[in-house]
Structure formats: structure tokens, C-alpha cells
């Protein structure tokens, strides 16, 4: 059973603004899945459809084996909205117990679980203090804890590290890793690409309401990985030509100070290294290279714009 399986999800606001344009998506159990895209891409709209906050124009698929929109399934899902607001007069522990009560968790279990989760998110010393005195990072941690109070199988986190300092983001990454180890599926919506790259098993790139790429980083960089060879001194044209002649047809890219051989096989790079060394070139490094998630993201957005796709999701009614 997949955690989320969606086909052809559409959302049209007021009959003319396309926020989502036939989204296909699949999230597996026990994985951290990242959804990324520019502002107005439709990421938050999709999350709100999964949580039945927004009614889709069209949707087919399942969430935890039940049709999208099945309200009984919500008790098996944890959810952290992007711009969540907790009553400032409540204490951290009270916030957790309140949301647990709304999820049907027994009074006995929610007291025990609140203590456990306060420790998990590093907020044990703040559980008896009012939320109004929390920093942004502390509110995010309490938000993640409340999303786990009902012991969910699927956790939807909308921008969980937004406004959090580097130390806090690192700690939240540790929490996400723990969720995965516990077998939960985590659906992470964020525009912090470096964060997604560090924690996600698979990602999807959404632009103007459409998922244009989806898979592991390894899958998405297929054919784009290689080895960068850098010399202690700038490589001359004759050095580059000698390396190219030794590569037996492999694609070679040149940049100031280095060449990159596009292959996953380190053995196929050796002839270029030998050719350079035979010319007296002193190598400073040979290292594997692949596009970053940011590179893939910018390539996808640029490709979409170059094909003249309308930015419909950027209209007045569009959401993130």
C-alpha cells in the first residue's frame, strides 16, 4: 500500500485560475518525500487538498489506502500547516494535549505522549511555559510535536524549517530521520532546497501546478553525473585536447581550471588522467560531481518558462 497515490489532481479557482494542472504523485511508506517549487506553484494547495481543507476540482487516488477526501483517514495523519498559530496563552504541553484530544487520543495517552514528544523535539524545559514567549524555531518544534501526537502513519509538514536558524534546522532534520526510522511516511513541502537534499529519499519538482520531475536524486541526475579533474595550474587547450582524445568518445566539459568527464565509471576517467600526467600536468583534485537539487530545480523552471507555459498559478487566487 502506498502512503499517497494521486492521479490527475486539478484545482481551478473561480473557474479560471489553475492552481493545479493534473498532478500525479506517489509517496511510499517509510520514506521522506520532498515537494519543491517556486512560490505560486501549488504546493500548499495540494497539501490542503490531502487534508480536505480545500475541495479539488478533480482528483483520483488514495491516501493510506483510502480515497482522497475520506475524513476517517485524517486520524491516521499528522499535519503541520505552513502559517500555524497556537493560542499564545496556552503552555506548550497544553497545545499538544489539545490537539491530541481533537484527534481522539485518550487523556491518559495524551499526557504520556506529550512528555515523550516534548523530549523528542528538545522542548522538555519549555512545556510549562506559554507559547506566546516562544521563538519561531520553538513554535515550529511544538508544531512538529503536535503533528505526532496521534501516532500517525503519514505526516504532512508544510515548510517545517521556515524561519528556523541553522541549529534548529539541523535538529529538525534529526526529528525527520527519527520519523523515517519509525516507519512513518513524511511528506515535506519546502522551498529550502539544501534541506530537502539532505533529508529526502525522493523529491518532486512542481512548476505552475504541474509535477515536471519526480524520483530519487540518483534517478533525476542520471546521465548528468561525472568526475571533475582540476590541475594545480590552469589547463591549456593542448591539455584539454589530449584528455579528450584519451576518452574514447566520452563527453567532456571544460570550465576555468578544470574539466569534467560525464561518466559514472571511475575506470573510464583514468585515460584522461594518464594523458594529463604524461604532459606534466600536476593534478590538484579528482572528485565525483553531480547536479545539486538546486541545479535540477533551476533547470526545470527554466525549461518550463522557455516552453512558454502560462504562470496561471501566480494569479490573485493562487496559493503556495
ABEGO torsion letter per residue (X at the ends): XBABBBBGBBBBBGGABBABBGBBBBBBBGBBBBBBEBBGAGAAAAAAAAAGABBBABBBEBBGGBBBGBAAAAAABBBBBABBBBBAABBAAAAAAAAAAAAGBBAAAAAAAAAAAAAAAGAAAAAABBAAABBAAAAAAAAAAAAAAAGBABBBBBGAABGBBAAAAAAAAAAAAAAAAAGBBBBBBBABAAAAAAABABBBBBBGGBBABBEBAAAAABGABBBBBBBABBBBAAAAAAAAAAAGGBBBBBBBGBBBBBBABAAAAAAAAAAAAAAGBBBABBBBBBBBAAAAAAAAAAAAAAAGBBBAAABAABBX
